[in-house]
Amino acid sequence: MKIAVFGAGAIGGYLAARLHDAGTEVSVIARGPHLAAIRANGLILESDGQRKVARLPASDRAEDLGPQDYVIITLKANALPAAAPEIAKLMGPQTTLVTSLNGIPYWYFYGMDGPWRDLVVESVDPGGQLWHLLPPRQVVGCIIFHAAEVIAPGIIRHTYGNRFSLGEPDGSKSARIEALSQTLSKAGLKAPVCANIRDEIWLKLWGNLAFNPMSALTGLTVDQLAFQPDLRAAARSMMEEAARVAESLGTRFSMNIEERMDLTGSVGAHKTSMLQDLERGRPMEIDALLGVVVELGRLTGKPVPLCAAVLAMLRGRSRQAGFLSGLSIEMKDRLTGGRIYSTGLAKKRGRPQSFAAKY
């Protein structure tokens, strides 16, 4: 089994190192000083008091690695559109693409029963470009629950967690997902196959859509946001709005809001990924974590006024920091006339999925 990890940062580097240690044929796509360090010294993982070196193929060019059996994407969601053409070079007709992204993925409505079957989610896939470059039929979903960081080029420090929940969009236990689960398990990772990966997606997003934006706007850590009464109330209100959207799409949460907030707060004085990105001068995952909730609120007819207000403030903060946050939902509505097409409908009507692809 040949596996390429696209984006060998904190999460991808940890995963690649564990797979390599278990004897899996794994390679990584990385760039810059991180790539140079991996080539020179190997990919170094510090975890559980141990330090291990994985000497594995590494490149910033997909052509160097060739077609793979599995490609695991461990990028930030906002980096995926730019990386998609390169990812596609790693794929053949039988390649399985494993998306371990934060937020709602571009393939979310693929094959889903109901009125929104095969709908393109504009917040994360303007114009359906990802849908066509990275076909959803080849996708397996993955939700990751662990913490790690790149402490120096080529060096990953793993803090806690090793769960990689897997799921086919149709909920089946296919041969490809069972093989992947077994490979990850052999590497010492928890890799359950979920009957409904969309429930897992929303469970993780449920906390992220509130705590990440609030952290970026306030500069506070997750324990402060979760346990200070006034801030906890604000997070609860955002999560209540999102829950109505998720449940209207068929999601069933395995815990209640209070339990989900306590789970996040239990991490302690931890800065969210969004706050870390802001402090380090990197674009934030705004649309995948919150813009999409506002878009889906409009789609389902469920009001999300607080989420929309926080989204506006977060985009303002992003502009102040010098980042482009992408088109607002309002601008997308003006460009598309307020219409949202599924891939099938767009094809039948001869219309583009979106006019916002270049923005």
Helices and strands as residue ranges (DSSP letters): E 2-6, H 10-21, E 25-29, H 32-41, E 43-47, E 50-54, E 58-59, G 62-64, E 70-73, G 77-79, H 80-88, E 96-99, G 126-128, H 129-133, G 136-138, E 139-152, E 155-167, H 175-186, H 197-218, H 222-227, H 229-248, H 257-265, H 273-279, H 286-286, I 287-291, H 292-300, H 305-320, H 329-336, H 343-349
